Amino acid sequence: MLAHRPDLVQLAKADDESGADQKRQAGLKHAYTGIWWYAGQPNHYRGIGGAGSAELGKAELEAESGALVEMIRTVKKDAITLELQNKFFDDAAKPLETKPLVKK
């Protein structure tokens, strides 16, 4: 926020709430719930808010936007997923006729 909208940041209050993972679902092993983020971060952020800076935020925005651009490019070039999806649904419609594809 400091890099994009510093006018919305009240840095003096940044450490008033914890950004630590509260591990409130730590007892669930190998399980996922729809409230996993809230269970861990009830204050809706992770990290140390007071350690933020415009420079760090700018670096994070650049890294994340670069990763997003790369992901979009790879998805647009992908020809395998649609082929696999169509094969899956075709085979699912006639499960007794499906032949194993895994090579031994």
Secondary structure by P-SEA (a helix, b strand, c coil): cccccccccccccccccccccccccccccccccccccccccccccccccccccaaaaaaaaaaaaaaaaaaaaaaaacccaaaaaaaaaaaaaccccccccccc
